[in-house]
Amino acid sequence: MEVIIILIVTGLVLYYLFNLVIEPAYMLLFNKPVFVHFYLATKRLPESHTALLHSGFEFYRNLSARRKRFFQHRVRSFIDTYKFVGMGLEVTAEMKLKIAATSVMLTFGMRKYLYDVFTTIIIYPEAYQSSKDNAWHKGEFNPAAKAIVFSWHDFEEGLQYGNDNLNLGLHEFAHALHFDSLRLRRPGASATVYKDMFGKIMEYISSPQNRERLIAANYFRGYAYTNQYEFLAVLLEYFFETPREFRQKLPDLYELVRKMINFREG
């Protein structure tokens, strides 16, 4: 009994030491969590699903075999966590897979990869009239309804053309990630890094010199400048769709985005 008590107390001390001292110090030095992937057991996907990931997601193809297992685990966990609702269509396993993989790609460098700000994913065949504002939408994140919504036609189109900087799935999941990361009173390591880097991005664009660079680059579509939330979502679309061009034209901003989501290649 005494041994068990000693082990429990030791475990609690190590837990708090890691969370209150070790990891904060590490993040201060390196702007990233101590670790991202740790699973007692990894969930696997059927071969037919991994074949779809391989053919449809360049991001997945470029991962090492070990990190592909982590990616599969996260995709399966995402599918198991959220409710998928079809509005005028049947939600297939392939649709769930593509939606989950898009989200996992965005958050793959973050320890917390599941969102608390929505519970349901609603899918329409085409653009739909939103109950939120009666306007026609291709997609939206609605925190009040705890839902994220997609037009499947436009979601698929975003995946089909991988270098046009238009990716509906990434755009709406970016809104959810942003809301989820900034709203937490006691954020974890990934959200802390996200908030810190987002602040640096806002500092970057507040500089007149940097704003001139953005205009001169003529890179981001005009919708990016609607507000800071749309700017962030568009940044993440471009980051994944045309990373080489992004890095070449705006290297400092690219690096801030990379650090914000703790992105690494392969």
C-alpha positions in Angstrom: 0.0 0.0 0.0 2.8 2.4 0.9 4.5 1.6 -2.4 1.3 2.5 -4.3 1.0 5.8 -2.4 4.6 6.6 -3.1 4.2 5.9 -6.9 1.0 8.0 -7.0 2.7 10.9 -5.3 5.8 10.6 -7.4 3.6 10.6 -10.6 1.7 13.7 -9.5 5.0 15.5 -8.7 6.4 14.6 -12.1 3.2 15.6 -13.8 3.1 19.1 -12.3 6.9 19.5 -12.7 6.6 18.8 -16.4 3.6 21.0 -16.9 4.6 23.9 -14.7 8.4 24.0 -15.2 9.9 21.8 -17.8 7.6 22.3 -20.8 7.1 26.1 -20.3 10.9 26.5 -20.2 11.3 24.4 -23.3 8.6 26.4 -25.1 10.3 29.6 -24.1 13.5 28.4 -25.7 12.2 26.6 -28.8 8.6 27.8 -29.4 7.2 24.3 -29.6 5.9 21.6 -27.3 8.3 19.0 -25.8 6.4 16.3 -27.7 3.4 16.1 -30.1 2.7 12.4 -30.6 2.2 10.0 -27.8 -0.4 7.2 -27.9 -0.7 4.1 -25.8 -2.0 2.3 -28.9 -2.5 3.6 -32.4 -5.8 3.1 -34.2 -5.4 1.8 -37.8 -7.4 2.4 -40.9 -8.5 -0.2 -43.5 -6.2 -0.6 -46.5 -8.8 0.9 -48.8 -8.8 4.1 -46.7 -5.0 4.3 -46.5 -5.0 4.0 -50.3 -7.4 7.0 -50.5 -5.1 9.0 -48.3 -2.1 8.1 -50.4 -3.8 9.0 -53.6 -5.6 12.1 -52.4 -3.2 13.8 -49.9 0.3 14.7 -50.9 0.9 15.7 -47.2 0.3 12.0 -46.2 2.4 10.6 -49.0 5.4 12.7 -47.8 5.2 11.4 -44.2 7.6 8.7 -42.9 6.0 5.3 -42.2 6.0 6.0 -38.4 4.2 9.4 -38.9 1.8 7.8 -41.3 0.7 5.6 -38.4 0.2 8.7 -36.3 -1.8 10.4 -39.1 -4.1 7.3 -39.4 -4.6 7.2 -35.7 -5.7 10.9 -35.7 -8.0 10.4 -38.7 -9.7 7.5 -37.1 -10.0 9.3 -33.7 -11.5 12.4 -35.5 -14.1 10.2 -37.3 -15.0 8.5 -34.1 -15.4 11.8 -32.2 -17.7 13.9 -34.3 -21.2 13.4 -35.7 -21.5 13.7 -39.5 -24.9 14.8 -40.8 -25.9 14.8 -44.5 -28.4 17.4 -45.6 -29.9 16.0 -48.8 -27.1 13.5 -49.3 -25.7 10.3 -47.7 -22.5 10.8 -45.8 -20.1 8.1 -47.0 -17.0 6.7 -45.4 -14.9 8.4 -48.1 -16.4 11.8 -47.3 -15.7 11.3 -43.6 -12.1 10.3 -44.4 -11.4 13.3 -46.6 -12.9 15.7 -44.0 -10.9 14.2 -41.2 -7.7 14.1 -43.1 -8.0 17.8 -44.0 -8.3 18.7 -40.3 -5.5 16.3 -39.2 -3.2 17.8 -41.8 -3.8 21.3 -40.4 -3.2 20.2 -36.7 -0.6 17.5 -37.2 2.1 19.5 -35.5 -0.1 20.2 -32.5 -0.6 17.9 -29.5 -4.3 18.8 -29.2 -5.8 18.0 -32.5 -9.5 17.5 -31.6 -11.7 20.6 -31.3 -13.9 21.3 -28.4 -15.8 24.1 -30.2 -17.9 21.9 -32.5 -19.5 18.5 -32.1 -21.3 18.1 -35.5 -20.1 18.3 -39.1 -23.0 19.2 -41.5 -22.6 18.5 -45.2 -24.8 19.9 -48.0 -24.5 18.8 -51.7 -24.0 22.4 -52.9 -23.9 25.9 -51.6 -26.7 26.4 -49.0 -28.7 29.1 -47.3 -27.4 29.5 -43.7 -29.8 29.8 -40.8 -27.3 32.1 -39.2 -27.7 35.1 -41.6 -29.9 33.8 -44.4 -27.0 34.3 -46.8 -25.7 31.6 -49.2 -22.6 29.9 -48.1 -20.1 27.3 -49.3 -19.0 26.6 -45.7 -19.0 28.1 -42.2 -17.9 27.5 -38.7 -20.8 28.2 -36.3 -19.6 28.1 -32.7 -23.1 28.9 -31.3 -24.5 25.8 -32.9 -21.3 23.9 -32.2 -21.2 22.9 -35.9 -18.9 23.2 -38.9 -20.7 23.1 -42.3 -19.5 22.3 -45.8 -20.8 22.3 -49.4 -19.5 19.0 -50.5 -19.1 20.2 -54.1 -16.9 23.0 -52.9 -15.0 20.9 -50.4 -14.1 18.4 -53.1 -13.1 21.1 -55.5 -10.7 22.4 -52.8 -9.0 19.0 -52.7 -9.0 18.5 -56.5 -7.0 21.6 -57.3 -4.1 21.5 -54.8 -2.3 24.6 -55.9 -5.0 27.3 -56.5 -4.9 28.5 -52.8 -8.6 27.7 -52.4 -9.3 25.0 -49.9 -12.7 25.2 -48.2 -11.9 22.5 -45.7 -8.7 24.1 -44.5 -10.3 27.5 -44.4 -13.2 26.5 -42.1 -11.1 24.3 -39.9 -8.7 27.2 -39.6 -11.5 29.3 -38.2 -12.4 26.5 -35.7 -8.7 26.0 -34.7 -8.3 29.8 -34.1 -11.4 30.0 -32.0 -10.5 26.9 -30.0 -6.9 28.0 -29.4 -7.7 31.6 -28.3 -10.7 30.9 -26.1 -9.0 28.6 -23.6 -8.3 30.1 -20.2 -5.7 27.5 -19.4 -4.4 26.4 -22.8 -2.2 23.5 -23.4 1.3 23.7 -25.0 0.1 23.8 -28.6 -2.5 26.5 -28.0 0.0 28.5 -26.1 2.4 28.5 -29.0 -0.5 29.2 -31.4 -1.5 32.3 -29.4 2.0 33.6 -29.1 2.7 33.2 -32.8 -0.7 34.7 -33.8 0.2 37.7 -31.7 3.5 38.0 -33.7 1.6 37.7 -37.0 -0.6 40.6 -35.9 2.5 42.6 -35.0 3.9 41.7 -38.4 1.0 43.0 -40.4 0.6 46.1 -38.2 4.0 47.3 -39.5 3.6 49.8 -42.4 6.8 48.3 -44.0 5.4 44.8 -43.9 2.0 45.9 -45.2 3.9 47.4 -48.2 5.6 44.0 -48.7 2.2 42.2 -48.6 0.8 44.6 -51.2 3.9 44.4 -53.4 3.9 40.6 -53.3 0.4 40.6 -54.7 0.0 37.1 -53.4 -3.0 36.7 -51.1 -6.5 37.1 -52.6 -8.4 40.2 -51.6 -10.7 38.3 -49.2 -7.8 37.8 -46.9 -8.0 41.5 -45.9 -11.6 41.3 -44.7 -10.6 41.0 -41.1 -7.9 39.3 -39.0 -9.9 36.0 -38.8 -10.2 35.7 -42.6 -6.6 36.7 -43.0 -5.5 33.9 -40.7 -7.7 31.3 -42.5 -6.4 32.4 -45.9 -2.8 32.3 -44.7 -3.3 28.7 -43.8 -4.8 27.8 -47.1 -1.8 29.3 -48.9 0.6 27.7 -46.5 -0.5 24.2 -47.5 -1.4 24.9 -51.1 1.6 26.8 -52.4 4.2 26.6 -49.6 7.3 27.2 -51.9 5.8 30.4 -53.4 4.8 31.6 -49.9 8.3 31.0 -48.5 9.9 32.7 -51.5 7.7 35.8 -51.5 7.1 36.3 -47.8 9.7 34.3 -45.8 9.3 36.0 -42.5 5.5 35.6 -42.5 5.8 32.0 -43.7 8.1 31.2 -40.7 5.6 32.7 -38.3 2.8 30.5 -39.7 5.0 27.5 -39.6 5.9 28.0 -36.0 2.2 28.8 -35.1 1.1 25.3 -36.1 4.5 23.6 -35.4 4.7 22.4 -38.9 7.5 20.1 -40.1 7.9 18.3 -43.4 8.0 14.5 -43.5 
